[in-house]
């Protein structure tokens, strides 16, 4: 009952406010975080490991820049519940949409890959009208069934299909070969260190989700990385980069290495615009890492005949 009241009496009405009013609330939240910092130890720890060359003062400034950006993204996430299609079309644009259009003409489905960088919620809502492919997003369900249902209803209102990670094969089969574009955010901390792909990312050994690469090989989906740049407050531009049109011709780890390094490049361009508050490096590096990599590669090559 509490979740229902919070949604209908507070959060959804807030989404109806004009941008200037939401950004005023964002600034007040930023001031609050300056006094009562949100997950500051996690944020500082992530930044120090990722940028060992930076001074304490530089890290402190990055923390404040992150809070400023983060509170705006929270406000924009609330606005996403009721923002119009026309407003999204003005505020979230694609620099080179012809890349997706060409793949669609070839009948090629796509994995659209990136991370929690800049405003990912607006893309979830806008993707189905940005590209000719049927949009699909894969994610984990929220802990609250009510919030999971309401948030995904709003995400789907312009045609996006949101599926949970355990059901994506069934949903893909339902499309009967129609070209689809599956949005995958690959920068979460994997659940199992031994099923992860390990690589150097932001100056440290990092466990990376391998699901996008597995899916690309299983379904022969093209892989496209997208880099969302913040043009100004509340306005974003997406740039697309083709990683692999024919994934079956790539070697084990090639796709994962490519999209993770492209995300790293985006983060280095504007560090404050990545989600530093999540516990990205929770997994310990296996003691037998080299042996584990050999086993993973062997299983992958046996399955896909690479």
N, C-alpha and C positions, 0 to 999 in steps of 0.2 A: 504493500500500500504506500509506503514511503517513497519508493521509486516512482510510482505513478503520480503522486502528488507533486513531487519535485519536477517531473517532466511537464505536466500540464499547467502548473501554477507558477513555475519559475523559468525553467530552461527554454521551453518552446516560446513563451511570451518574450523572453529576452532576444530570441532569434529574430523577432519582428522589428526590433529597434533599428534605426538607421546606423550606418557604419560609424559615423562620428561619435555616436553615443556608446557603441560597443568598444571603440578604441579609447574612449575616456575611461570606461571600466577596466580595459586592459592596462592603462597607465596606472590606475589605482592599485591593481593587483601587482604590477611591477614594483611599486613603492612598498607594498606589503612584503614582497619577497626580499626586498633590500633589508627589511627589519627582521623578518622571520624567513630566512632562506629555505627554499624548497629543495630537498635532496642535495644540499650543497656538497656534502662529503662525496656522494656518488659522482656528481658533476666534476668537482675538482679532481677527484681520483682519475676519472676517465681522461680529462684534459692533460693532466700531468704525464700520464703514461703515453698519451698520443703525441704530445709536444714536449719531450724532455729538454729541448733546447730553450724553451721559454722561461723567463724569469717569473718569480712569484707575482710581481705586479702585472705582467702580461697575462698570466693565468687569471688573476682577479678581474681584469678588464674583460676577458673573454666570458667569464661567468656572468657579469652584469649584461653584456651584449646578448648572451644567450637568453637570460631572463626577459629582456626587452622583446626579443623576437618571439620567444615562447608564449608570452602572454598575448601577443597579437594573434598567434596561430590558434590559441585557445578561443579567443573571441571570434575568429573566422570559422572555427569549428562549430561554435554555437550558431553562427549565422548560416552555416551550411544546411541546417535543418529546414530553413524556409527560403533560402536565396532563390531567386528566379533563374530560369534558363538564360534569359537575356542578360542578366547581371553576370552570370558565370561566363558567358561568351565574351563579354568585354574584359573580364578580370583574369581569365585563364586562357591563354592562347598558345597555339603550337607554331613554332618557327618554321619547321619543315615537314608539314603534314603529307607531302608527296611521297615520303618514304613508306608510310603505312598504306597509302592509296595504291602504290605499285604492288605491294605485297598482296593486297586484297584482290587486285586484278588477276594475280597469278593463282588465286584460290588458297593463299597461304595463311594459316592461322599463326598467331604471334603470342609469345610471352613478353609482356611489357614489364621490364625489370628496373627497380631502383630501391631506395630505402626511405626511411622516415626523415626526409630532408625537405624543408619548406612545407608548403601546404598540400599534403597528400590527400586530405579529406575532399578538397574541391575537385581533385582529379577523379576520385572514386565516383562522385556525382556526375561529373561532366564527360567522362570518357566515352559514353555511348553516343554522344552527338559530336564529339571531336573527331572520331574516326569511323570509317565505314563498317569495320568489324563489329559484330555483336560483343559488347563489353561483359566481362566476367571478372569478379574479384574473389580471391581465395584468402580466407583468414580463420582465425580461431574465434569461437563464440565468446561473447562477454559473460562474465560470471553471473550477472543478473539477466534472467530470461526476458524480463520486460524490456530492459534497456537494449538488449540484443535485438529484439524484435522491432522496437521503435526506431532505433538508429539505422538498422538495415532497411527498413521501409523507406526512410527518407533518402538513403543512399541510392535506392533502386528507382526513385520516382521518374528519372529520365531514361530508364531502360537498362541500367546496369543490373546484372544478375550476381548477387552475393551468395557464395557457397562456403560452407565450412570445409576445412581441409580433409575431413574423412569422407566427404561426399562428392569431391570434384569429378571423379571419373564418371559417375552417373550423370552429372550435369553436362559434361562434355559430350557424352554419348547422345543426350537428348537433342543436341544441335544438328544431328544428322549430316555432318560434313560441312555445315555452313561455316565460313571463316569466322573465327572468334579471336578476341584479344584478351588474354588473361593477365590481369594486373597482379604482380607479385612483389611484395616488399621483403627483401632478402636479408635485412640487417638485424633481425632479431637474434637473440642468443639461442642457439639450438638446444634441444632438450637432452641430447645424448652426445657426449664428447667423442665417442667412438664411431658414431654414424655421421660425423661432421667432416667437412673438408677443411684441413688446417693450412693456413697460409699467413704470410706477413701482411698486416693491415694496420695502418697508422702506428708504425714502429713497434709492433708487438705480434707475437704468434696469436692467431685468432681462429676460433671455430666458426665456420661459415656454413649456413644451410646449403645443402646440395640438391634440394628438391627441384629447383628450376632447371638445372642441368639434366637431371633424371627425366623430368617431364618433357624437355625438349627432345631428348633421344627417343623416349617412348612413343611420342605422338608426332615426331618430325615437325615440331613448331619452330618457326623462325624466332630468334631472340633479339629484342631491341631494348637498349638501355635508354632511359629518359632522364635528362638533367633539367630540373625546374629551377629557374633563376628568378629571384625577386627583383622586379623592375623598380617598384616603389611600394609603399605601404598598400597592401590589398590588391596588388597587380602582379601577375606571374606570367612567365614565358617558358614553355617547354621546348627543349631541343632534343631530337631523336638521333640515336647512333645505332646502326646495324652491327650486331656482334656476330651473328651467324644466320644466314638464310637457309643453309643446309646443315643442320647440327650434326647429322650422322657422319659428316666428313671431319668432325673435330675430335681431338684426343681427350682422354680423361682429364678433367680439371680445367680445360681450356676456356670453357664458357664461364665457369665460376670465377676463375682468375680475372677474366676480362671484365665482367660486370662489377666485381668487387673493387678492382683498381679504378674503374670509371667513377664509382661512388666515392672512393678515396680522393680522386681529383676534384670532384665537386665539393667535398668537405673542406679540402685545403683552400679552395677558392673563397669560401665564406664559412669559416668554421662555426660561427654562432648559429647557423641555420640548420644544423643537424640536431637530433634529439639526444643530447648528452645526458639527460636525466634517467635514461633506462640503463639497467645493469647489463651492459653489453658483454663484458668479459667475465662471466660467471664460471665458465668451464676451465678446468685445469688441463694443461697440456699433458697428454698421455706420455708415460715414460718410454713406451715403445713406439714413438711416433713414426719413425722411418719404416718399421715393420708393418705398422697399421696402414700406412699409405700404400705400401706394396700390396697388401691384401685387398684394400679397397679398389685399387687399380685393376688387379687381377679379376675380381668379381665383376667390375664394370665392363671390362673387355670381353669376359665370357658371356655376359648377358646381351650386350649390344654388338658383339662381333667387330669391335673397333680395331 
